[in-house]
Amino acid sequence: MRQLMLTFGLFMLVMGCDVHLHPYKDYLDQSVGHANHDVIAEKMGPPHSVVGMDNGGSVWTYEFCSVGSGVIQPMGPVPQSPNCENVILVFDKSGRLVRWHDQNLTASP
Protein backbone atom coordinates (compact mmCIF):
# COMPACT_ATOMS: atom_id res chain seq x y z
CA MET A 1 0.00 0.00 0.00
CA ARG A 2 2.85 2.36 0.83
CA GLN A 3 4.40 1.82 -2.60
CA LEU A 4 1.06 2.52 -4.25
CA MET A 5 0.70 5.81 -2.35
CA LEU A 6 4.29 6.78 -3.23
CA THR A 7 3.64 6.01 -6.89
CA PHE A 8 0.42 8.04 -6.84
CA GLY A 9 2.20 10.97 -5.17
CA LEU A 10 4.98 10.90 -7.75
CA PHE A 11 2.39 10.74 -10.54
CA MET A 12 0.60 13.81 -9.18
CA LEU A 13 3.88 15.69 -8.87
CA VAL A 14 4.81 14.95 -12.48
CA MET A 15 1.34 15.87 -13.73
CA GLY A 16 1.58 19.21 -11.95
CA CYS A 17 4.83 20.14 -13.67
CA ASP A 18 4.93 22.21 -16.83
CA VAL A 19 5.84 19.31 -19.11
CA HIS A 20 5.62 19.71 -22.87
CA LEU A 21 5.35 16.83 -25.31
CA HIS A 22 7.00 18.89 -28.02
CA PRO A 23 10.67 19.94 -28.11
CA TYR A 24 10.02 23.50 -29.36
CA LYS A 25 9.05 25.54 -26.27
CA ASP A 26 12.31 27.49 -25.97
CA TYR A 27 12.61 27.94 -29.73
CA LEU A 28 9.07 29.34 -30.02
CA ASP A 29 9.51 31.61 -26.99
CA GLN A 30 12.57 33.13 -28.68
CA SER A 31 10.87 33.35 -32.09
CA VAL A 32 7.83 35.44 -31.11
CA GLY A 33 7.95 38.82 -32.82
CA HIS A 34 10.55 38.04 -35.47
CA ALA A 35 10.37 34.52 -36.99
CA ASN A 36 8.19 34.09 -40.06
CA HIS A 37 6.35 31.19 -41.72
CA ASP A 38 9.40 30.02 -43.64
CA VAL A 39 11.72 29.97 -40.64
CA ILE A 40 9.19 28.13 -38.47
CA ALA A 41 8.40 25.57 -41.20
CA GLU A 42 12.11 24.94 -41.75
CA LYS A 43 12.60 24.19 -38.04
CA MET A 44 9.32 22.38 -37.22
CA GLY A 45 8.19 21.06 -40.61
CA PRO A 46 4.83 21.71 -42.21
CA PRO A 47 1.91 22.27 -39.83
CA HIS A 48 -0.90 19.75 -39.54
CA SER A 49 -3.47 22.46 -40.23
CA VAL A 50 -3.53 26.07 -41.35
CA VAL A 51 -6.50 28.41 -40.87
CA GLY A 52 -6.63 31.88 -42.40
CA MET A 53 -7.95 34.74 -40.26
CA ASP A 54 -10.08 37.69 -41.35
CA ASN A 55 -7.25 40.12 -40.56
CA GLY A 56 -4.93 38.42 -43.07
CA GLY A 57 -3.00 36.44 -40.50
CA SER A 58 -3.05 32.69 -40.02
CA VAL A 59 -3.15 30.05 -37.31
CA TRP A 60 -0.95 26.98 -37.64
CA THR A 61 -1.51 23.85 -35.56
CA TYR A 62 1.03 21.12 -34.92
CA GLU A 63 0.05 17.87 -33.20
CA PHE A 64 2.41 15.93 -30.95
CA CYS A 65 1.76 12.63 -29.18
CA SER A 66 3.95 10.50 -26.97
CA VAL A 67 4.33 6.92 -28.08
CA GLY A 68 5.53 4.02 -25.96
CA SER A 69 8.29 5.09 -23.61
CA GLY A 70 8.18 8.86 -24.16
CA VAL A 71 9.08 9.06 -27.84
CA ILE A 72 7.52 12.15 -29.39
CA GLN A 73 5.81 11.80 -32.75
CA PRO A 74 5.04 15.07 -34.60
CA MET A 75 2.51 13.32 -36.78
CA GLY A 76 -0.85 13.77 -35.21
CA PRO A 77 -2.77 11.77 -32.67
CA VAL A 78 -1.64 8.19 -32.25
CA PRO A 79 -4.60 5.85 -31.63
CA GLN A 80 -3.01 4.05 -28.66
CA SER A 81 -1.60 7.20 -27.05
CA PRO A 82 -3.49 9.04 -24.32
CA ASN A 83 -0.86 11.83 -24.23
CA CYS A 84 -1.32 14.33 -27.03
CA GLU A 85 -0.78 18.05 -27.32
CA ASN A 86 -1.48 20.71 -29.96
CA VAL A 87 0.95 23.56 -30.50
CA ILE A 88 -0.91 26.57 -31.88
CA LEU A 89 1.00 29.36 -33.61
CA VAL A 90 -0.58 32.69 -34.56
CA PHE A 91 0.96 34.73 -37.38
CA ASP A 92 0.16 38.30 -38.44
CA LYS A 93 -0.63 39.28 -42.04
CA SER A 94 3.08 39.70 -42.82
CA GLY A 95 3.71 36.10 -41.73
CA ARG A 96 5.49 36.96 -38.48
CA LEU A 97 4.85 34.83 -35.37
CA VAL A 98 2.96 36.98 -32.85
CA ARG A 99 2.14 34.38 -30.19
CA TRP A 100 1.89 30.67 -29.53
CA HIS A 101 0.54 28.29 -26.93
CA ASP A 102 0.16 24.59 -26.39
CA GLN A 103 -3.02 22.74 -25.62
CA ASN A 104 -2.88 19.50 -23.67
CA LEU A 105 -5.20 16.94 -25.25
CA THR A 106 -4.57 14.19 -22.69
CA ALA A 107 -7.77 12.29 -22.07
CA SER A 108 -9.15 12.59 -18.58
CA PRO A 109 -10.47 9.44 -16.91
Backbone torsions as a table, in degrees:
resi	resn	phi	psi	omega
1	MET	NA	-39.5	-179.8
2	ARG	-62.5	-40.9	179.1
3	GLN	-65.3	-38.0	177.7
4	LEU	-62.6	-44.4	179.0
5	MET	-65.0	-39.9	178.2
6	LEU	-64.2	-43.0	178.1
7	THR	-62.4	-44.8	178.6
8	PHE	-61.8	-43.7	178.7
9	GLY	-62.0	-42.4	178.0
10	LEU	-65.1	-40.9	177.4
11	PHE	-59.3	-46.2	-179.5
12	MET	-64.6	-37.4	177.8
13	LEU	-63.3	-46.9	179.9
14	VAL	-64.3	-40.9	-179.2
15	MET	-66.5	-26.6	-180.0
16	GLY	-81.7	-12.9	-179.8
17	CYS	-78.0	157.9	178.6
18	ASP	-84.3	79.7	-176.7
19	VAL	-102.7	129.8	180.0
20	HIS	-109.2	140.0	177.2
21	LEU	-80.6	-16.5	-178.7
22	HIS	-103.0	154.0	-177.7
23	PRO	-92.2	16.5	-169.2
24	TYR	-109.1	6.7	-175.2
25	LYS	-54.3	-55.2	-177.9
26	ASP	-63.0	-42.2	179.1
27	TYR	-59.6	-47.2	-178.8
28	LEU	-67.2	-39.6	176.8
29	ASP	-56.9	-40.8	-178.8
30	GLN	-78.1	-18.9	-175.2
31	SER	-89.6	-16.8	-178.2
32	VAL	-59.1	129.8	176.5
33	GLY	94.4	-14.0	-179.3
34	HIS	-141.0	-26.7	179.5
35	ALA	-77.0	146.3	179.4
36	ASN	-113.3	-178.9	-179.2
37	HIS	-49.0	-50.5	-174.2
38	ASP	-61.7	-43.3	-179.0
39	VAL	-65.5	-44.2	179.8
40	ILE	-63.8	-46.2	-178.9
41	ALA	-64.0	-34.0	177.9
42	GLU	-65.8	-39.3	-178.6
43	LYS	-79.1	-44.5	-171.1
44	MET	-104.4	-10.1	-175.9
45	GLY	87.3	179.6	-179.7
46	PRO	-70.2	145.2	178.8
47	PRO	-71.8	160.8	177.3
48	HIS	-77.2	-28.1	174.7
49	SER	-150.7	151.0	177.2
50	VAL	-132.3	130.8	177.8
51	VAL	-126.0	126.0	176.4
52	GLY	-78.5	145.7	178.5
53	MET	-107.2	158.9	-179.2
54	ASP	-60.3	-29.9	-177.6
55	ASN	-82.9	5.2	179.1
56	GLY	95.1	-10.9	177.4
57	GLY	-80.4	-172.6	178.4
58	SER	-148.4	159.4	177.1
59	VAL	-121.2	122.8	176.8
60	TRP	-104.8	141.4	176.5
61	THR	-125.3	129.5	172.9
62	TYR	-111.2	144.8	178.9
63	GLU	-116.8	131.1	178.9
64	PHE	-129.3	135.7	176.9
65	CYS	-134.2	143.9	174.0
66	SER	-84.8	143.9	-178.8
67	VAL	-129.2	132.1	176.5
68	GLY	60.9	-121.1	-173.6
69	SER	-95.6	51.1	172.8
70	GLY	92.3	4.3	178.3
71	VAL	-70.3	133.4	-178.1
72	ILE	-95.6	129.9	179.3
73	GLN	-116.3	110.5	177.4
74	PRO	-83.0	56.7	-174.7
75	MET	-136.3	22.3	178.2
76	GLY	94.9	172.5	-177.2
77	PRO	-58.5	136.3	178.0
78	VAL	-101.3	125.4	-172.0
79	PRO	-51.7	-38.1	-177.7
80	GLN	-88.2	-0.7	-174.1
81	SER	-100.0	123.2	176.3
82	PRO	-86.3	-4.7	-174.6
83	ASN	-111.1	95.8	179.6
84	CYS	-129.6	155.7	-176.8
85	GLU	-149.0	137.4	171.1
86	ASN	-97.3	142.8	171.8
87	VAL	-114.4	118.9	-173.4
88	ILE	-111.2	121.8	-178.5
89	LEU	-113.3	133.9	179.5
90	VAL	-113.8	125.4	-179.7
91	PHE	-113.5	146.7	175.1
92	ASP	-82.1	-177.9	-174.9
93	LYS	-67.8	-18.3	175.7
94	SER	-86.5	-3.5	179.1
95	GLY	90.7	10.3	-179.4
96	ARG	-89.2	138.0	178.0
97	LEU	-67.3	121.2	-179.5
98	VAL	-105.1	-26.0	174.4
99	ARG	-168.6	165.5	177.5
100	TRP	-152.6	158.8	170.7
101	HIS	-157.5	161.4	175.6
102	ASP	-110.3	156.7	-175.1
103	GLN	-132.6	112.5	-180.0
104	ASN	-72.2	125.7	-179.1
105	LEU	-108.4	14.1	-178.5
106	THR	-59.5	129.1	-179.5
107	ALA	-68.0	135.0	176.4
108	SER	-91.4	142.5	-179.9
109	PRO	-69.6	NA	NA
